[in-house]
């Protein structure tokens, strides 16, 4: 059973529209690169469920530009 506020979909089909990749300059959380893009679940119902548990964050263009 998933924890509250989580959605576990290990077998769901998904896609990622990649906008850009940036080298982090140091390892963060075990990763050296940041990929920015749009993640979509193939099943629209699952996508709606995912939107309900994902926080909505908007970055000003000035902050987001260096990520691309």
C-alpha positions, 0 to 999 in steps of 0.5 A, spaced: 500 500 500 502 506 498 504 512 503 499 517 503 500 522 497 504 517 493 502 514 487 506 507 485 505 505 478 511 500 476 508 498 470 505 504 467 507 506 460 510 513 460 514 518 456 518 524 457 519 530 452 526 532 454 527 540 453 534 540 456 540 537 460 544 540 464 551 538 468 550 539 475 557 541 477 557 536 483 554 530 484 547 531 487 542 525 490 547 520 486 546 524 480 551 528 475 546 531 470 539 534 471 534 533 465 528 538 464 522 536 460 515 534 461 513 527 463 506 524 461 503 517 463 500 514 457 493 512 461 489 519 461 486 516 468 493 515 471 495 522 469 490 525 472 491 521 479 498 523 478 497 530 477 493 530 484 499 528 488 504 532 484 506 539 487 505 545 482 511 549 481 512 555 477 519 558 476 520 565 473 524 564 466 530 567 469 531 562 474 529 556 469 533 559 463 540 556 466 537 549 467 536 548 459 
